[in-house]
């Protein structure tokens, strides 16, 4: 604490830590942080940053579910009455610290979020790009290409998480939708080792697969890896292709697809008007997974994700194919889910300050009840970077549900409408 109090403080506009992605527009299509052995470190420095986001929601929803009376005698399949209005403003606080030459710390706190309205720490990690704290130039030839990350934060599974909204931070996400239907994101304890050279990317990692930590037994280690290639072919063309795999052999609670404690951007869509077992109104915090598809693989899971990315001049394509299989604690056989996503954007104007485009996202799989379901989402929208720290977005969304039982609130479900978002990050 004394070191922090006596350290130099900087702001995102003035000081950028080595081998860390900036928080502003410069991180568009950045993916993993860069690897550069050239250092600017002179002494301990602390950079304070933040992010803010506010949406205006204009959505409507319908379903064809049969009435189901809950224990309070009210229809649990009656949809929440939503209207055009503002969502809860969200805010992040970031603390990035240059601790030593080649050693950086990142810590993110959610000051306000849908699931937790109160302030709480999202996660953080230590990133090591040099081992000079052991001995000057220790393993210099290896660390020229290697990086070590240790912490409790989002893991580097797939590339979709680099383009997702992280509570208030949404500058790298071209859409307000936030994230994919199956959102593979959670803040697990992890260790990752990277090796990057001549455009090739290799990473192996391990975690305990738990969102909330406890000393009780019942969890086997999760292992995961990524392999890919990322190259700027010429000034107009960049290509990237990565494949990732994640496996957990046994867990008492695996929060892989429902670990985003910030919550969905779409408030109350296809949600019951009443809290479970009561006739009281539902809340935004209780319905944090609105519009998401959660496979409910709590006990065992294997997932793979393949992500192609291509940018030619102002035209940009990013795709996702994901296959996940697993089971719940009460099941003996695995179920399988597939996810497909394709987004096409065009950036234009001075320094690519404007963009427009669309995204198609589909998830399908088998519920624990045996139903084969499909959920499809279409997004069309655009944005304007007023400055490199300020982004205004607008989009139209349509999401449909198919295959759910007549007693499910999602039976014949659909929501559609427009969203407007103002986002700031520094």
C-alpha positions as CSV (number, residue, x, y, z in Angstrom):
1,X,0.0,0.0,0.0
2,X,2.9,2.4,0.8
3,X,4.4,1.7,-2.6
4,X,1.1,2.6,-4.3
5,X,0.7,5.8,-2.3
6,X,4.2,6.9,-3.2
7,X,4.2,5.8,-6.8
8,X,3.6,8.0,-9.8
9,X,0.0,8.0,-11.0
10,X,-0.8,8.4,-14.6
11,X,-3.8,8.5,-16.8
12,X,-4.6,6.5,-19.9
13,X,-4.0,9.4,-22.2
14,X,-0.5,10.0,-20.8
15,X,1.0,6.7,-19.9
16,X,0.6,3.2,-21.4
17,X,2.0,0.1,-19.8
18,X,4.3,-2.1,-21.8
19,X,2.6,-5.1,-23.4
20,X,-0.8,-4.1,-22.3
21,X,-3.6,-3.2,-24.7
22,X,-4.9,0.4,-24.3
23,X,-8.5,0.9,-23.1
24,X,-9.6,3.1,-25.9
25,X,-10.2,2.8,-29.7
26,X,-6.6,1.6,-30.3
27,X,-7.7,-1.8,-29.0
28,X,-10.1,-2.5,-31.8
29,X,-9.2,-5.9,-33.2
30,X,-6.3,-6.2,-30.7
31,X,-6.9,-9.7,-29.3
32,X,-4.0,-10.8,-27.1
33,X,-1.8,-7.9,-25.8
34,X,1.2,-7.3,-27.9
35,X,4.6,-8.8,-27.1
36,X,7.5,-6.4,-27.2
37,X,10.9,-6.8,-25.5
38,X,11.6,-3.1,-25.7
39,X,10.8,-1.5,-22.3
40,X,9.8,1.9,-21.1
41,X,9.9,0.9,-17.4
42,X,11.8,3.2,-15.1
43,X,10.0,2.8,-11.7
44,X,6.7,1.6,-10.3
45,X,3.8,3.4,-12.0
46,X,0.0,3.2,-11.5
47,X,-2.5,4.0,-14.2
48,X,-6.1,4.6,-13.2
49,X,-8.7,4.0,-15.9
50,X,-12.4,3.5,-16.1
51,X,-15.4,2.8,-18.3
52,X,-19.0,3.9,-18.4
53,X,-22.0,2.7,-20.5
54,X,-25.7,3.6,-20.7
55,X,-28.3,2.1,-23.0
56,X,-31.8,3.2,-24.1
57,X,-33.8,0.0,-24.7
58,X,-36.7,-0.1,-27.1
59,X,-37.6,-3.8,-27.2
60,X,-40.8,-5.8,-27.2
61,X,-41.3,-9.6,-26.7
62,X,-43.9,-12.3,-27.2
63,X,-44.3,-16.0,-26.6
64,X,-46.9,-18.8,-27.0
65,X,-46.2,-20.7,-23.8
66,X,-49.1,-22.4,-22.0
67,X,-50.0,-21.0,-18.6
68,X,-48.1,-22.5,-15.7
69,X,-49.2,-21.6,-12.1
70,X,-46.4,-21.2,-9.6
71,X,-46.7,-21.9,-5.8
72,X,-48.3,-18.4,-5.4
73,X,-51.0,-19.2,-7.9
74,X,-49.8,-16.8,-10.6
75,X,-48.9,-17.6,-14.2
76,X,-45.1,-18.1,-14.2
77,X,-45.1,-17.9,-18.0
78,X,-46.6,-14.4,-18.1
79,X,-44.0,-12.2,-19.6
80,X,-42.5,-9.2,-17.9
81,X,-44.1,-5.9,-19.0
82,X,-41.2,-4.0,-20.6
83,X,-41.3,-0.5,-22.1
84,X,-39.0,1.9,-23.7
85,X,-36.6,3.3,-21.1
86,X,-33.0,3.5,-19.9
87,X,-31.2,0.6,-18.4
88,X,-29.1,0.7,-15.3
89,X,-25.9,2.8,-16.0
90,X,-22.8,0.6,-15.6
91,X,-19.3,1.6,-14.5
92,X,-15.8,0.0,-14.2
93,X,-12.7,1.0,-12.4
94,X,-9.4,-0.2,-13.7
95,X,-6.0,-0.2,-11.9
96,X,-3.0,-1.1,-14.0
97,X,0.4,-1.2,-12.4
98,X,3.9,-1.5,-13.8
99,X,5.5,-3.3,-10.9
100,X,8.8,-4.1,-12.4
101,X,10.6,-4.3,-15.7
102,X,8.4,-6.8,-17.7
103,X,5.9,-7.3,-14.8
104,X,2.5,-5.7,-14.9
105,X,-0.7,-6.0,-12.8
106,X,-4.3,-5.5,-13.9
107,X,-7.3,-5.2,-11.6
108,X,-10.8,-4.5,-12.6
109,X,-13.7,-3.5,-10.3
110,X,-17.3,-3.3,-11.3
111,X,-18.7,-0.2,-9.6
112,X,-22.2,-0.8,-11.0
113,X,-23.6,-3.8,-12.9
114,X,-26.9,-5.4,-13.6
115,X,-26.3,-8.5,-11.5
116,X,-24.5,-6.7,-8.6
117,X,-25.6,-3.1,-8.2
118,X,-23.0,-2.8,-5.5
119,X,-19.2,-2.4,-6.1
120,X,-17.2,-5.6,-6.3
121,X,-14.0,-6.9,-7.8
122,X,-14.4,-8.6,-11.1
123,X,-10.9,-10.0,-11.3
124,X,-7.2,-9.4,-12.1
125,X,-4.0,-10.9,-13.1
126,X,-0.2,-10.6,-13.1
127,X,1.5,-10.6,-16.5
128,X,5.2,-11.5,-16.8
129,X,7.1,-10.7,-20.0
130,X,10.6,-10.7,-18.5
131,X,12.3,-12.7,-15.7
132,X,14.8,-9.9,-14.8
133,X,13.5,-10.0,-11.2
134,X,15.3,-13.3,-10.9
135,X,18.5,-12.2,-12.7
136,X,19.2,-9.7,-15.3
137,X,18.4,-11.2,-18.8
138,X,17.4,-14.5,-17.2
139,X,16.1,-16.8,-20.0
140,X,16.2,-13.7,-22.2
141,X,16.0,-15.7,-25.5
142,X,12.9,-17.6,-24.3
143,X,11.1,-14.6,-22.8
144,X,11.6,-12.7,-26.0
145,X,8.7,-14.7,-27.3
146,X,7.1,-16.0,-24.0
147,X,4.5,-14.5,-21.6
148,X,3.2,-15.9,-18.3
149,X,-0.2,-14.8,-16.9
150,X,-1.5,-15.8,-13.4
151,X,-4.6,-14.5,-11.7
152,X,-8.4,-14.8,-11.4
153,X,-9.9,-13.3,-14.4
154,X,-11.3,-14.2,-17.8
155,X,-9.5,-17.0,-19.5
156,X,-8.1,-16.9,-23.0
157,X,-10.5,-19.5,-24.5
158,X,-11.4,-18.5,-28.1
159,X,-11.3,-15.1,-29.6
160,X,-14.9,-14.0,-29.1
161,X,-14.1,-12.7,-25.5
162,X,-11.8,-10.1,-27.0
163,X,-14.9,-8.5,-28.8
164,X,-17.4,-8.9,-26.0
165,X,-18.7,-6.2,-23.6
166,X,-17.3,-6.5,-20.1
167,X,-19.9,-4.7,-18.0
168,X,-19.2,-1.0,-18.8
169,X,-16.3,-1.6,-21.2
170,X,-17.8,-2.0,-24.7
171,X,-15.5,0.0,-27.0
172,X,-14.2,-3.2,-28.7
173,X,-17.7,-4.6,-29.2
174,X,-19.3,-3.2,-32.4
175,X,-22.7,-4.2,-31.2
176,X,-24.8,-3.4,-28.1
177,X,-26.0,-7.0,-28.0
178,X,-23.0,-7.5,-25.9
179,X,-22.0,-11.0,-26.3
180,X,-22.7,-14.3,-28.0
181,X,-25.8,-16.4,-27.2
182,X,-23.4,-19.0,-25.6
183,X,-21.1,-16.7,-23.7
184,X,-18.0,-18.7,-22.8
185,X,-16.8,-16.3,-20.1
186,X,-16.0,-16.7,-16.4
187,X,-13.5,-15.4,-13.9
188,X,-11.6,-18.5,-12.8
189,X,-8.2,-18.8,-11.1
190,X,-5.8,-19.6,-13.9
191,X,-2.2,-19.8,-15.2
192,X,-1.4,-19.3,-18.9
193,X,1.9,-19.7,-20.7
194,X,2.2,-18.1,-24.2
195,X,4.7,-18.5,-27.0
196,X,4.4,-16.1,-29.9
197,X,6.7,-15.9,-32.9
198,X,6.5,-14.8,-36.5
199,X,2.7,-14.6,-36.3
200,X,2.2,-18.0,-34.7
201,X,0.4,-18.1,-31.3
202,X,0.6,-21.0,-28.8
203,X,-1.0,-21.0,-25.3
204,X,-1.6,-23.6,-22.7
205,X,-3.5,-22.9,-19.5
206,X,-5.0,-24.5,-16.3
207,X,-7.7,-23.6,-13.9
208,X,-9.9,-25.1,-11.2
209,X,-13.0,-24.1,-13.2
210,X,-14.7,-22.4,-10.2
211,X,-16.2,-18.9,-10.1
212,X,-16.7,-18.8,-6.4
213,X,-13.7,-20.2,-4.5
214,X,-14.0,-22.7,-1.6
215,X,-11.7,-25.2,0.1
216,X,-14.3,-28.0,-0.3
217,X,-13.6,-31.0,-2.6
218,X,-15.3,-32.1,-5.7
219,X,-13.4,-30.2,-8.5
220,X,-10.9,-31.5,-11.0
221,X,-8.5,-29.1,-12.8
222,X,-9.6,-27.6,-16.1
223,X,-7.0,-27.6,-18.9
224,X,-7.2,-25.5,-22.1
225,X,-5.1,-24.4,-25.0
226,X,-5.1,-22.1,-28.1
227,X,-3.2,-22.4,-31.3
228,X,-3.3,-19.8,-34.1
229,X,-1.8,-17.5,-36.7
230,X,-2.1,-13.7,-36.9
231,X,-0.4,-11.7,-39.6
232,X,-0.5,-8.3,-41.2
233,X,0.1,-9.4,-44.8
234,X,0.4,-5.9,-46.1
235,X,-1.0,-2.5,-45.2
236,X,-4.4,-3.4,-46.5
237,X,-4.8,-7.1,-45.4
238,X,-4.7,-8.8,-42.1
239,X,-5.6,-12.5,-41.5
240,X,-6.0,-14.4,-38.2
241,X,-7.2,-17.9,-37.5
242,X,-7.2,-19.6,-34.0
243,X,-8.5,-22.7,-32.5
244,X,-9.1,-23.3,-28.8
245,X,-10.1,-26.2,-26.6
246,X,-11.2,-26.4,-22.9
247,X,-11.9,-29.5,-20.9
248,X,-13.0,-30.2,-17.3
249,X,-13.4,-33.8,-16.2
250,X,-15.3,-33.3,-13.0
251,X,-16.8,-30.3,-11.1
252,X,-19.5,-29.8,-8.5
253,X,-20.3,-26.5,-10.1
254,X,-18.8,-25.3,-13.5
255,X,-19.8,-21.8,-14.4
256,X,-18.4,-21.7,-17.9
257,X,-21.4,-20.3,-19.8
258,X,-23.1,-18.4,-17.0
259,X,-20.1,-16.8,-15.3
260,X,-20.7,-13.3,-16.4
261,X,-21.7,-11.6,-13.2
262,X,-22.3,-8.3,-15.0
263,X,-25.4,-9.6,-16.7
264,X,-27.0,-9.4,-20.1
265,X,-27.5,-6.1,-22.0
266,X,-31.1,-7.1,-22.9
267,X,-33.2,-6.4,-19.7
268,X,-36.2,-8.6,-18.9
269,X,-36.7,-10.1,-22.4
270,X,-38.5,-13.4,-22.3
271,X,-38.5,-13.2,-18.5
272,X,-41.4,-14.0,-16.2
273,X,-43.2,-11.1,-14.7
274,X,-43.1,-12.8,-11.3
275,X,-40.2,-13.9,-9.1
276,X,-40.0,-17.7,-8.6
277,X,-42.6,-19.0,-6.2
278,X,-44.1,-15.6,-5.4
279,X,-46.4,-13.0,-6.9
280,X,-43.7,-10.3,-6.5
281,X,-42.1,-8.5,-9.5
282,X,-38.9,-9.9,-11.0
283,X,-35.7,-7.9,-10.8
284,X,-32.9,-7.1,-13.2
285,X,-30.3,-8.8,-10.9
286,X,-32.3,-12.0,-10.6
287,X,-32.7,-12.2,-14.4
288,X,-29.1,-11.5,-15.4
289,X,-29.0,-14.2,-18.1
290,X,-31.8,-12.7,-20.2
291,X,-31.5,-13.6,-23.9
292,X,-28.6,-16.0,-23.3
293,X,-28.3,-19.8,-24.0
294,X,-26.9,-21.6,-21.0
295,X,-26.2,-25.4,-21.7
296,X,-26.2,-26.2,-18.0
297,X,-23.0,-28.3,-18.2
298,X,-22.3,-28.1,-14.4
299,X,-20.4,-31.4,-13.9
300,X,-18.3,-32.3,-17.0
301,X,-17.6,-30.3,-20.2
302,X,-15.4,-30.2,-23.3
303,X,-15.6,-27.3,-25.7
304,X,-13.8,-26.2,-28.8
305,X,-13.9,-22.8,-30.6
306,X,-12.6,-21.8,-34.0
307,X,-12.3,-18.1,-34.9
308,X,-11.4,-16.7,-38.3
309,X,-10.7,-13.0,-38.7
310,X,-10.0,-11.0,-41.8
311,X,-9.7,-7.3,-42.5
312,X,-9.2,-5.8,-45.9
313,X,-9.0,-2.1,-45.9
314,X,-12.2,-1.0,-44.2
315,X,-14.0,-4.4,-44.6
316,X,-13.9,-6.7,-41.5
317,X,-15.1,-10.2,-40.9
318,X,-15.1,-12.2,-37.7
319,X,-16.5,-15.6,-37.3
320,X,-17.1,-18.2,-34.5
321,X,-17.8,-21.9,-34.6
322,X,-18.2,-23.6,-31.2
323,X,-19.0,-27.1,-30.2
324,X,-19.5,-28.0,-26.5
325,X,-20.5,-31.3,-24.9
326,X,-21.1,-32.0,-21.2
327,X,-23.6,-33.0,-18.6
328,X,-25.2,-31.9,-15.4
329,X,-24.7,-33.6,-12.0
330,X,-28.0,-35.6,-12.4
331,X,-27.1,-36.9,-15.9
332,X,-25.2,-40.0,-17.1
333,X,-24.9,-39.1,-20.8
334,X,-23.4,-36.0,-22.4
335,X,-25.4,-33.5,-24.4
336,X,-24.1,-31.4,-27.2
337,X,-24.5,-27.8,-28.2
338,X,-23.3,-26.0,-31.4
339,X,-22.9,-22.3,-31.9
340,X,-22.3,-20.3,-35.1
341,X,-21.7,-16.6,-35.5
342,X,-20.6,-14.4,-38.4
343,X,-20.3,-10.6,-38.3
344,X,-19.4,-8.3,-41.2
345,X,-18.5,-4.7,-40.7
346,X,-17.3,-1.8,-42.7
347,X,-15.3,1.0,-41.0
348,X,-14.9,4.3,-42.7
349,X,-14.3,8.0,-42.2
350,X,-11.3,9.8,-40.7
351,X,-9.3,7.2,-38.7
352,X,-12.2,4.7,-39.1
353,X,-14.4,6.8,-36.8
354,X,-17.6,5.3,-38.3
355,X,-18.8,1.8,-38.9
356,X,-21.9,-0.2,-39.8
357,X,-22.5,-3.9,-40.1
358,X,-24.5,-7.0,-39.1
359,X,-24.1,-10.2,-37.1
360,X,-25.9,-13.5,-37.3
361,X,-25.7,-15.8,-34.2
362,X,-27.2,-19.3,-33.7
363,X,-27.0,-21.8,-30.9
364,X,-28.7,-25.2,-30.9
365,X,-28.5,-28.2,-28.7
366,X,-30.4,-30.6,-26.4
367,X,-31.9,-29.5,-23.1
368,X,-31.7,-31.7,-20.0
369,X,-35.4,-32.4,-20.6
370,X,-34.5,-33.9,-24.0
371,X,-35.9,-31.1,-26.2
372,X,-33.8,-30.1,-29.2
373,X,-33.8,-26.3,-29.2
374,X,-32.5,-23.6,-31.6
375,X,-32.1,-19.9,-30.8
376,X,-31.3,-17.4,-33.6
377,X,-30.3,-13.7,-33.3
378,X,-29.8,-11.0,-35.9
379,X,-28.1,-7.7,-35.2
380,X,-27.8,-4.7,-37.6
381,X,-26.2,-1.6,-36.4
382,X,-23.5,1.0,-36.5
383,X,-21.4,3.3,-34.4
384,X,-19.5,6.6,-34.3
385,X,-16.2,7.2,-32.4
386,X,-16.7,10.8,-31.3
387,X,-13.2,10.6,-29.9
388,X,-11.0,7.6,-29.3
389,X,-12.5,7.4,-25.8
390,X,-16.2,8.0,-26.7
391,X,-18.4,5.7,-28.8
392,X,-22.1,6.1,-29.7
393,X,-23.9,2.9,-31.0
394,X,-27.3,2.1,-32.4
395,X,-28.7,-1.3,-33.4
396,X,-31.7,-3.3,-34.3
397,X,-32.1,-6.9,-32.9
398,X,-34.4,-9.8,-33.5
399,X,-34.1,-13.0,-31.5
400,X,-36.3,-16.1,-31.9
401,X,-36.6,-19.4,-29.9
402,X,-37.6,-22.7,-31.4
403,X,-38.1,-26.3,-30.0
404,X,-39.0,-25.4,-26.4
405,X,-41.8,-27.3,-24.6
406,X,-45.2,-25.6,-24.4
407,X,-44.8,-25.2,-20.7
408,X,-41.5,-23.3,-21.2
409,X,-41.6,-19.5,-21.1
410,X,-39.4,-19.6,-24.2
411,X,-42.0,-21.6,-26.3
412,X,-42.6,-19.5,-29.5
413,X,-40.5,-16.8,-27.9
414,X,-39.3,-13.7,-29.8
415,X,-38.0,-10.3,-28.9
416,X,-37.1,-7.4,-31.3
417,X,-36.5,-3.7,-31.4
418,X,-33.8,-1.2,-31.1
419,X,-31.0,-0.2,-28.7
420,X,-28.9,2.9,-28.3
421,X,-25.7,3.0,-26.3
422,X,-23.2,5.6,-25.2
423,X,-19.9,4.2,-24.0
424,X,-16.8,5.9,-22.6
425,X,-13.5,4.2,-21.7
426,X,-10.1,5.7,-20.7
